[in-house]
């Protein structure tokens, strides 16, 4: 139960629902106990008639009176049971809502390294399956625990007042039940944890295959992955069956123990009636009803114990995740005004997961309103510079300043809000094209959306779709071509009107004519903005104020277009190579 203590704050938050549910449960149990008492009175009235202590009319009147009371009290108890569920189960839905939001909020603050280490399917499983298991603890498990405890307390008090000795005989099997629960609960906890882990594996595998379905189909690997999925599902089913076998022991054992209790009542109650310890046969009937009233609470102990164990395993997984501290922290809660002057001073960075040194002693400056182009071979560290500038990662050594202020001292929200970035992977959401562009500026007007699309040279493509800007994109923007996705991403960045624009090889999928058109538009848009363009193409870099060339994480060339051509190094070689390729085309 240690892991479930985390949920105590929610019980405090929804204490009104919780306390009201307990009060209603107590009242409901009191009303439900009228039935055995009136049944006992009915038997007593019949016995009195048989002993000629009352007339047939008096017996009939007594029976009708008792039946009416049983109907009324049962109806009231039923209504109260309904209200009990409305308070306690509704409370669990509130807790589920809050916990899902808490998990999602924590997902958002965690850094890139966390998402490299964890698979999407597993993360989805924690916010869905694990939270659902916890809700079953907060709702049904807590409700039936309260219900069972109160019913046991009230029923045993009533039973004891009628016959202490018969009460002892009736409750004798309960210690056996407690021992069985103790032994089975630990096994359920262990098997539930294993099952949840396999469920995460199935979710992760499915999500990965669905996301890469085009590649799977292109390589005709459907049969292979069908077999892999079958094997994984078979393992998961085996773990589930092992868990189900243990859980299935509870029900029969509970019913058997209740049956034994009934036999005990009949035997010992009958013997006590014979020797005169019990004055009326109605007492035996009353006790049988009491025992049967305990049937579901006792039987539910096993189910509730199972729910608690599963919730414990799930909450442990959630707690482990919630305890993870983000590596990238917002150290400045105050607002930061950003102009756009950037300086890298002896910056080095090594990726923690691979120990690859991406950058070594990098130094450069970009003044407000200037454009810097970064070129280099694949893996030279170009994208790493942009990742460090947006604080997706923190530098290993050196210093990055923005307007003379250490990057880590700037409010993280203001930093990222002042940057418009077009990443290499042009991720688009399963929404309309308009909303994907407005993602950069939620309150943008339709005119601003169209203007951004025109500047990104994608407006004509959009107008060619049946629903134009209201066209719904498939997952990750699969509806569009690679070049169209890149241009929508560019429109999304520039509509934000940020102080800093970052373009990470975002024109690789467009033709040279379209590239030229976009670059001319960007020259106009970025006049007063600090711009960094990462590219493999000289055409994207030649008009920049400064150009740096990277190799193995180090700057090997630096200068303007003409200066670098005169150096006759990597940049000049790349320029003449691409120029000759263009002439050939």
Phi and psi in degrees as a GROMACS rama.xvg file:
@    title "Ramachandran Plot"
@    xaxis  label "Phi"
@    yaxis  label "Psi"
@TYPE xy
-59.706  -44.8578  UNK-2
-65.1653  -33.7263  UNK-3
-74.777  -9.7449  UNK-4
-63.0244  -21.5067  UNK-5
-58.9203  -27.5548  UNK-6
-81.8453  -4.76026  UNK-7
-59.3687  -32.1354  UNK-8
-63.7022  -29.7764  UNK-9
-75.808  -34.1421  UNK-10
-64.4807  -35.6579  UNK-11
-69.2508  -42.3871  UNK-12
-61.33  -40.6833  UNK-13
-107.233  40.1587  UNK-14
-62.463  -30.5755  UNK-15
-62.3733  -49.1751  UNK-16
-60.4859  -42.3896  UNK-17
-65.4437  -50.4541  UNK-18
-67.634  -39.8832  UNK-19
-62.8615  -39.7276  UNK-20
-61.9177  -41.3091  UNK-21
-64.0109  -44.7894  UNK-22
-61.5026  -45.2866  UNK-23
-63.3787  -38.9675  UNK-24
-61.6092  -44.2496  UNK-25
-60.0405  -46.9221  UNK-26
-64.3669  -41.056  UNK-27
-61.9998  -40.4818  UNK-28
-67.7806  -37.6928  UNK-29
-61.931  -44.3119  UNK-30
-67.2271  -34.5718  UNK-31
-68.592  -20.2024  UNK-32
-82.5855  -6.56417  UNK-33
-68.1709  -31.723  UNK-34
-59.284  -53.4052  UNK-35
-58.2138  -38.5203  UNK-36
-63.6019  -43.2185  UNK-37
-74.0096  -29.829  UNK-38
-63.8093  -43.4974  UNK-39
-60.874  -41.6372  UNK-40
-63.8614  -35.4295  UNK-41
-65.5071  -44.5861  UNK-42
-61.2259  -39.194  UNK-43
-63.4985  -38.9884  UNK-44
-65.315  -39.9486  UNK-45
-65.7791  -41.9463  UNK-46
-62.6265  -39.9695  UNK-47
-62.3307  -38.3743  UNK-48
-64.5737  -42.5673  UNK-49
-64.9534  -28.9195  UNK-50
-89.5362  7.20812  UNK-51
62.05  29.7322  UNK-52
-93.8868  -3.07928  UNK-53
-153.205  163.366  UNK-54
-93.3435  167.605  UNK-55
-61.6478  -35.9033  UNK-56
-65.509  -39.8552  UNK-57
-67.4821  -39.1926  UNK-58
-64.0242  -46.6333  UNK-59
-60.507  -43.8156  UNK-60
-61.308  -42.6132  UNK-61
-64.5352  -42.5853  UNK-62
-64.6255  -44.5053  UNK-63
-62.2879  -43.2717  UNK-64
-59.1368  -45.1186  UNK-65
-66.7629  -40.5717  UNK-66
-62.5277  -43.5591  UNK-67
-62.4482  -41.7142  UNK-68
-65.3907  -39.8366  UNK-69
-61.9481  -44.2902  UNK-70
-61.916  -46.9988  UNK-71
-64.6054  -48.8457  UNK-72
-67.3165  -35.4828  UNK-73
-66.2174  -41.3113  UNK-74
-63.0016  -44.9467  UNK-75
-63.8201  -42.4885  UNK-76
-61.5593  -38.1799  UNK-77
-64.9261  -43.1832  UNK-78
-62.9371  -42.3768  UNK-79
-66.1981  -36.2174  UNK-80
-61.2485  -40.7534  UNK-81
-62.0045  -45.6512  UNK-82
-65.0845  -34.3594  UNK-83
-60.2679  -45.2182  UNK-84
-65.4891  -37.8488  UNK-85
-64.8522  -28.9259  UNK-86
-87.3477  -50.9296  UNK-87
-76.8205  -41.0693  UNK-88
-70.9072  -38.825  UNK-89
-62.8822  -38.2837  UNK-90
-58.5149  -40.867  UNK-91
-64.9828  -33.1896  UNK-92
-68.9192  -36.321  UNK-93
-64.1714  -43.0644  UNK-94
-64.4015  -41.1825  UNK-95
-59.3824  -44.253  UNK-96
-60.2802  -47.8275  UNK-97
-66.2175  -40.706  UNK-98
-68.0021  -39.9882  UNK-99
-62.2967  -41.8587  UNK-100
-66.3351  -36.6697  UNK-101
-65.5144  -43.8638  UNK-102
-63.1916  -45.9892  UNK-103
-63.1733  -41.2476  UNK-104
-61.8849  -38.6916  UNK-105
-69.2651  -36.5249  UNK-106
-54.87  -42.0937  UNK-107
-68.0549  -31.4042  UNK-108
-88.2932  -13.3059  UNK-109
-73.1042  154.164  UNK-110
-89.0215  177.963  UNK-111
-61.7468  -37.7604  UNK-112
-61.325  -35.1969  UNK-113
-60.9577  -44.1911  UNK-114
-73.2094  -20.3826  UNK-115
-73.3826  -33.6604  UNK-116
-84.5147  -20.9117  UNK-117
-118.529  141.918  UNK-118
-87.4665  147.779  UNK-119
-59.4648  -40.7654  UNK-120
-60.4195  -38.9  UNK-121
-67.0776  -40.3275  UNK-122
-64.8253  -39.6895  UNK-123
-64.6662  -37.4604  UNK-124
-65.5212  -35.5358  UNK-125
-68.0269  -38.0184  UNK-126
-83.829  -12.1499  UNK-127
-112.805  -72.0424  UNK-128
-63.9304  -46.8832  UNK-129
-65.6074  -43.777  UNK-130
-64.3823  -36.7275  UNK-131
-63.2918  -39.9201  UNK-132
-63.8658  -40.3941  UNK-133
-65.6244  -38.7296  UNK-134
-61.3714  -37.4257  UNK-135
-63.8378  -28.2989  UNK-136
-73.9965  -48.326  UNK-137
-63.9235  -34.9358  UNK-138
-93.1147  -91.5255  UNK-139
-56.423  -43.9647  UNK-140
-63.2917  -47.2911  UNK-141
-65.4411  -42.637  UNK-142
-61.4734  -48.0387  UNK-143
-72.5229  -28.0962  UNK-144
-65.4001  -47.074  UNK-145
-61.7188  -45.9312  UNK-146
-60.2068  -44.4063  UNK-147
-65.4587  -46.432  UNK-148
-61.0889  -46.9802  UNK-149
-66.9554  -42.319  UNK-150
-64.2002  -44.3156  UNK-151
-58.6711  -46.8094  UNK-152
-60.3105  -50.3738  UNK-153
-67.3936  -45.3562  UNK-154
-63.9955  -44.5525  UNK-155
-63.8174  -38.904  UNK-156
-60.2194  -45.752  UNK-157
-63.1175  -44.8867  UNK-158
-62.5837  -42.0006  UNK-159
-64.3581  -38.4021  UNK-160
-65.49  -30.1639  UNK-161
-79.5375  -50.2639  UNK-162
-157.804  101.337  UNK-163
-58.0135  -40.9645  UNK-164
-67.1537  -44.15  UNK-165
-67.352  -32.38  UNK-166
-62.2079  -42.2332  UNK-167
-61.6875  -46.2687  UNK-168
-61.5032  -40.5512  UNK-169
-65.9295  -38.8247  UNK-170
-90.5352  0.195201  UNK-171
-56.7107  -39.0535  UNK-172
-68.8819  -13.8525  UNK-173
-62.4262  -38.344  UNK-174
-59.0405  -34.4146  UNK-175
-62.9718  -41.6918  UNK-176
-60.7187  -43.8084  UNK-177
-61.7769  -40.5811  UNK-178
-64.8436  -42.596  UNK-179
-62.1736  -43.3948  UNK-180
-61.192  -43.7202  UNK-181
-59.8339  -43.8224  UNK-182
-69.4791  -40.6891  UNK-183
-77.5314  -30.1345  UNK-184
-62.0842  -43.9246  UNK-185
-63.4829  -37.6716  UNK-186
-68.4261  -38.5531  UNK-187
-63.8805  -42.5003  UNK-188
-59.2477  -45.6114  UNK-189
-64.6181  -46.7537  UNK-190
-71.6916  -31.2459  UNK-191
-66.4918  -40.8245  UNK-192
-61.5517  -45.7756  UNK-193
-62.53  -42.7948  UNK-194
-63.0448  -42.0489  UNK-195
-63.3696  -36.8442  UNK-196
-64.3367  -42.7139  UNK-197
-68.8409  -33.2434  UNK-198
-63.0997  -38.2731  UNK-199
-64.6745  -38.9025  UNK-200
-63.4234  -42.2993  UNK-201
-63.2582  -43.7864  UNK-202
-63.2094  -44.024  UNK-203
-63.9264  -44.606  UNK-204
-62.5918  -46.0843  UNK-205
-62.5072  -46.0371  UNK-206
-61.1257  -41.0079  UNK-207
-66.491  -42.005  UNK-208
-68.4117  -42.3021  UNK-209
-63.3944  -39.1055  UNK-210
-67.5272  -34.8765  UNK-211
-105.888  29.8799  UNK-212
-61.1414  -32.805  UNK-213
-64.775  -38.932  UNK-214
-68.7158  -41.4555  UNK-215
-59.6112  -45.3613  UNK-216
-68.4863  -39.7112  UNK-217
-61.7228  -34.4788  UNK-218
-96.3238  5.99821  UNK-219
52.5152  49.5583  UNK-220
-107.693  20.2987  UNK-221
-58.3178  -44.511  UNK-222
-64.3782  -40.0719  UNK-223
-62.0879  -49.035  UNK-224
-73.5825  -25.902  UNK-225
-64.0276  -41.6822  UNK-226
-66.42  -43.8191  UNK-227
-60.4341  -42.5547  UNK-228
-65.8067  -39.6476  UNK-229
-61.5208  -42.7595  UNK-230
-63.952  -43.3563  UNK-231
-66.3852  -42.2953  UNK-232
-65.1748  -35.7386  UNK-233
-65.289  -41.9361  UNK-234
-63.2605  -43.1555  UNK-235
-63.3327  -40.536  UNK-236
-64.2198  -39.3403  UNK-237
-62.5975  -42.5443  UNK-238
-66.1133  -38.6031  UNK-239
-65.3651  -40.2052  UNK-240
-67.2535  -37.3319  UNK-241
-63.0222  -40.6159  UNK-242
-66.3011  -43.0995  UNK-243
-64.5657  -35.2773  UNK-244
-62.8715  -40.9666  UNK-245
-68.8317  -44.1507  UNK-246
-63.2105  -34.9159  UNK-247
-70.1399  -13.7486  UNK-248
-71.3254  -26.0942  UNK-249
-62.836  -53.3802  UNK-250
-53.8005  -57.8984  UNK-251
-58.3634  -39.3186  UNK-252
-64.5967  -40.8888  UNK-253
-64.3963  -46.6856  UNK-254
-62.8397  -39.2026  UNK-255
-63.2069  -42.5287  UNK-256
-67.0864  -37.4704  UNK-257
-65.6669  -41.0856  UNK-258
-60.5639  -40.9273  UNK-259
-62.5674  -40.5623  UNK-260
-62.1274  -39.4235  UNK-261
-62.5153  -43.0691  UNK-262
-63.2587  -38.9554  UNK-263
-61.3993  -44.2133  UNK-264
-61.3102  -46.4671  UNK-265
-64.1104  -44.7184  UNK-266
-69.2759  -58.7789  UNK-267
-69.0175  -36.1189  UNK-268
-63.392  -40.4496  UNK-269
-63.6349  -43.5039  UNK-270
-64.2024  -38.4135  UNK-271
-70.003  -32.3098  UNK-272
-69.4294  -38.074  UNK-273
-64.7845  -43.0954  UNK-274
-86.7899  3.41022  UNK-275
89.9482  2.24195  UNK-276
-67.2927  -30.3028  UNK-277
-112.165  128.575  UNK-278
-82.1835  -24.1809  UNK-279
-133.938  142.377  UNK-280
-65.1959  -20.6113  UNK-281
-63.5844  -25.7617  UNK-282
-64.3432  -38.9831  UNK-283
-64.5126  -44.8335  UNK-284
-61.0366  -40.6106  UNK-285
-61.3831  -42.8497  UNK-286
-68.2231  -37.283  UNK-287
-61.9249  -40.2505  UNK-288
-65.8505  -39.6302  UNK-289
-61.0597  -44.6282  UNK-290
-61.3257  -43.4273  UNK-291
-69.2287  -27.776  UNK-292
-65.6402  -26.7013  UNK-293
-86.832  -6.43091  UNK-294
-58.3506  -55.6625  UNK-295
-66.9475  -45.7982  UNK-296
-55.8446  -43.299  UNK-297
-67.532  -43.2515  UNK-298
-63.9281  -34.2821  UNK-299
-72.8407  -17.153  UNK-300
-58.5923  -41.5003  UNK-301
-64.8233  -45.6777  UNK-302
-64.1989  -44.256  UNK-303
-63.3612  -41.4297  UNK-304
-60.2054  -39.8651  UNK-305
-63.0394  -44.209  UNK-306
-61.0396  -42.1304  UNK-307
-64.3768  -42.1017  UNK-308
-65.9094  -42.0249  UNK-309
-65.2665  -41.2675  UNK-310
-65.1139  -37.5628  UNK-311
-60.6468  -44.6229  UNK-312
-65.033  -42.7531  UNK-313
-68.5324  -43.2918  UNK-314
-65.871  -30.8574  UNK-315
-62.5969  -42.9367  UNK-316
-64.1423  -40.8185  UNK-317
-66.7549  -43.5338  UNK-318
-62.6091  -41.2214  UNK-319
-58.8769  -39.957  UNK-320
-71.9177  -43.0705  UNK-321
-67.53  -21.5846  UNK-322
-80.5353  -12.0843  UNK-323
-69.1913  122.167  UNK-324
-88.0929  133.539  UNK-325
-65.5155  138.978  UNK-326
-72.0988  -31.7956  UNK-327
-95.8569  112.156  UNK-328
-117.3  146.933  UNK-329
-87.054  99.3657  UNK-330
-84.9795  -10.7592  UNK-331
-120.704  106.777  UNK-332
-78.2084  -10.1933  UNK-333
-87.735  157.92  UNK-334
-66.5915  144.89  UNK-335
-122.933  128.584  UNK-336
-93.0263  123.094  UNK-337
-114.737  131.085  UNK-338
-101.515  -42.5065  UNK-339
128.1  7.43502  UNK-340
-82.231  124.357  UNK-341
-115.704  139.04  UNK-342
-140.762  126.299  UNK-343
-104.792  127.598  UNK-344
-125.893  104.588  UNK-345
51.0482  46.9191  UNK-346
-82.7923  129.975  UNK-347
-127.374  148.619  UNK-348
-148.264  134.418  UNK-349
-122.978  127.482  UNK-350
-69.3059  124.756  UNK-351
-65.6585  -32.4067  UNK-352
-79.1087  -25.2731  UNK-353
-117.857  -11.6294  UNK-354
61.3596  22.4937  UNK-355
-84.5092  126.211  UNK-356
-81.5382  108.459  UNK-357
-82.2445  -35.8908  UNK-358
-133.741  142.701  UNK-359
-133.32  110.9  UNK-360
51.8889  50.4555  UNK-361
-82.7554  130.331  UNK-362
-137.334  130.047  UNK-363
-167.402  163.578  UNK-364
-131.353  146.866  UNK-365
-132.173  113.959  UNK-366
-77.0328  162.337  UNK-367
-55.3734  130.219  UNK-368
86.713  -6.45989  UNK-369
-87.4636  162.116  UNK-370
-118.488  128.976  UNK-371
-113.988  132.386  UNK-372
-109.345  138.434  UNK-373
-121.433  122.041  UNK-374
-119.967  163.238  UNK-375
159.193  168.442  UNK-376
-71.126  166.24  UNK-377
-60.0052  130.982  UNK-378
84.3202  11.1563  UNK-379
-82.9147  -11.1852  UNK-380
110.092  10.7187  UNK-381
-62.4516  -52.3795  UNK-382
-67.1742  -27.3312  UNK-383
-63.2023  -34.0586  UNK-384
-61.6074  -43.6775  UNK-385
-68.4752  -37.4446  UNK-386
-63.9407  -38.314  UNK-387
-70.8659  -36.7756  UNK-388
-66.5032  -34.2944  UNK-389
-90.2728  3.01407  UNK-390
57.9352  38.4919  UNK-391
-72.5069  -25.7165  UNK-392
-135.629  157.855  UNK-393
-104.106  144.91  UNK-394
-62.6171  152.728  UNK-395
-80.2903  -42.2968  UNK-396
-154.528  165.691  UNK-397
97.1393  -158.725  UNK-398
-152.2  135.94  UNK-399
-118.837  127.7  UNK-400
-121.57  150.252  UNK-401
-127.802  114.669  UNK-402
57.1078  36.1445  UNK-403
81.0553  1.08095  UNK-404
-106.974  136.198  UNK-405
-54.2778  133.284  UNK-406
-57.8696  -38.4766  UNK-407
-70.3863  -14.155  UNK-408
-92.3723  -1.59274  UNK-409
-93.1174  140.568  UNK-410
-54.2093  121.894  UNK-411
-60.8922  -40.0166  UNK-412
-64.0309  -44.7808  UNK-413
-66.3502  -36.6958  UNK-414
-59.188  -54.3393  UNK-415
-72.0266  -27.7564  UNK-416
-71.6554  -22.7612  UNK-417
-90.0706  -0.19127  UNK-418
-115.095  133.491  UNK-419
-110.011  119.665  UNK-420
-123.182  138.38  UNK-421
-115.149  102.554  UNK-422
-76.5483  169.747  UNK-423
-60.3613  -45.7279  UNK-424
-88.3026  103.163  UNK-425
-77.5263  83.4601  UNK-426
-79.4191  125.136  UNK-427
-121.08  151.199  UNK-428
-90.9602  158.926  UNK-429
-77.1475  74.1448  UNK-430
-148.092  -175.213  UNK-431
-70.7956  158.804  UNK-432
-60.9918  -39.7314  UNK-433
-60.2599  -46.2841  UNK-434
-68.8311  -29.817  UNK-435
-67.2693  -37.6324  UNK-436
-71.4022  -40.7845  UNK-437
-70.2103  -8.19302  UNK-438
-56.4724  -32.2993  UNK-439
-75.5864  -20.2372  UNK-440
-155.373  97.3183  UNK-441
-59.8354  -30.7561  UNK-442
-98.3674  18.0431  UNK-443
-65.8445  144.157  UNK-444
-82.1864  167.142  UNK-445
-62.4388  -34.6735  UNK-446
-64.61  -40.2207  UNK-447
-67.2736  -37.6185  UNK-448
-62.6135  -46.2441  UNK-449
-64.3708  -41.7209  UNK-450
-62.8165  -42.0588  UNK-451
-64.4018  -41.1557  UNK-452
-64.8607  -38.6937  UNK-453
-65.7197  -42.7064  UNK-454
-64.0337  -28.7269  UNK-455
-90.0597  5.0847  UNK-456
58.1676  36.9248  UNK-457
-121.43  -2.73992  UNK-458
-60.7815  -44.5332  UNK-459
-64.228  -37.329  UNK-460
-63.1772  -43.2061  UNK-461
-64.6472  -41.4658  UNK-462
-66.5827  -17.4533  UNK-463
-80.0593  -12.7635  UNK-464
-79.4211  152.934  UNK-465
-56.9349  -45.1877  UNK-466
-100.953  7.54093  UNK-467
50.9325  -122.366  UNK-468
-71.0725  -13.4871  UNK-469
-92.7567  8.88584  UNK-470
-65.3678  126.696  UNK-471
-83.2107  126.9  UNK-472
-86.5881  151.228  UNK-473
-75.2127  -179.859  UNK-474
-58.5643  132.517  UNK-475
58.7347  24.6042  UNK-476
74.7233  26.8975  UNK-477
-62.3425  -20.3562  UNK-478
-63.2683  -29.767  UNK-479
-96.7406  159.825  UNK-480
-76.094  170.227  UNK-481
-58.9686  -44.6084  UNK-482
-65.9485  -38.7312  UNK-483
-65.6942  -40.1117  UNK-484
-62.7674  -41.32  UNK-485
-62.0753  -41.2952  UNK-486
-72.2167  -34.5531  UNK-487
-64.7981  -36.8103  UNK-488
-65.5852  -37.2369  UNK-489
-64.7426  -43.9799  UNK-490
-60.8796  -38.8077  UNK-491
-63.2204  -35.4082  UNK-492
-76.3013  -42.8452  UNK-493
-79.0389  -23.5229  UNK-494
-67.544  -21.525  UNK-495
-69.8009  -21.1093  UNK-496
52.0992  56.5907  UNK-497
-83.6028  170.812  UNK-498
-76.8211  -30.1224  UNK-499
-127.21  132.531  UNK-500
-114.769  129.958  UNK-501
-122.49  122.774  UNK-502
-119.168  112.248  UNK-503
-102.035  88.9238  UNK-504
48.8463  46.8651  UNK-505
-89.0178  3.94756  UNK-506
-118.788  17.0418  UNK-507
-67.9573  -24.6516  UNK-508
-101.711  10.4349  UNK-509
-112.087  156.205  UNK-510
-74.1204  165.364  UNK-511
-64.4051  -33.713  UNK-512
-66.71  -45.9782  UNK-513
-65.7297  -38.5851  UNK-514
-59.5382  -44.5704  UNK-515
-62.2966  -40.9732  UNK-516
-63.2057  -44.4019  UNK-517
-66.1616  -43.309  UNK-518
-62.9127  -38.7517  UNK-519
-62.71  -40.6216  UNK-520
-65.357  -40.4789  UNK-521
-66.9304  -32.4752  UNK-522
-59.1249  -40.3047  UNK-523
-71.9643  -42.8774  UNK-524
-67.0062  -37.7584  UNK-525
-94.7055  18.8012  UNK-526
-55.4423  -46.3222  UNK-527
-103.563  14.9605  UNK-528
-116.125  150.174  UNK-529
-82.445  125.688  UNK-530
-126.733  134.924  UNK-531
-123.055  124.496  UNK-532
-115.632  118.874  UNK-533
-98.5856  129.149  UNK-534
-157.115  164.024  UNK-535
-103.83  -7.06114  UNK-536
-104.581  133.32  UNK-537
-63.2757  -34.786  UNK-538
-59.5901  -30.457  UNK-539
-80.6167  -20.0966  UNK-540
-105.811  -21.3482  UNK-541
-63.2733  -28.1117  UNK-542
-90.8537  2.87262  UNK-543
-71.4636  152.431  UNK-544
-67.4041  -36.689  UNK-545
-135.539  148.033  UNK-546
-133.22  133.704  UNK-547
-123.884  146.218  UNK-548
-115.731  127.119  UNK-549
-105.172  147.838  UNK-550
-149.917  123.703  UNK-551
52.591  39.8869  UNK-552
78.4727  10.5685  UNK-553
-126.506  150.004  UNK-554
-80.4472  120.611  UNK-555
-105.963  -20.3212  UNK-556
-145.13  148.303  UNK-557
-154.581  136.528  UNK-558
155.427  -167.668  UNK-559
-86.6092  177.408  UNK-560
-58.3088  -49.5012  UNK-561
-67.475  -39.4753  UNK-562
-61.958  -40.752  UNK-563
-71.6534  -33.0726  UNK-564
-64.1094  -38.418  UNK-565
-70.1989  -25.0048  UNK-566
-72.1591  -21.541  UNK-567
55.1179  43.5688  UNK-568
-107.798  -143.939  UNK-569
-59.173  -43.0219  UNK-570
-63.1722  -46.7427  UNK-571
-63.8865  -41.196  UNK-572
-61.5207  -42.9724  UNK-573
-66.5978  -38.1928  UNK-574
-61.7567  -50.1775  UNK-575
-70.2093  -30.8447  UNK-576
-66.2768  -46.2449  UNK-577
-71.3517  -30.83  UNK-578
-66.3141  -41.7272  UNK-579
-68.6673  -36.6216  UNK-580
-63.8519  -38.5736  UNK-581
-65.7349  -40.922  UNK-582
-64.5525  -37.9723  UNK-583
-65.7121  -36.7363  UNK-584
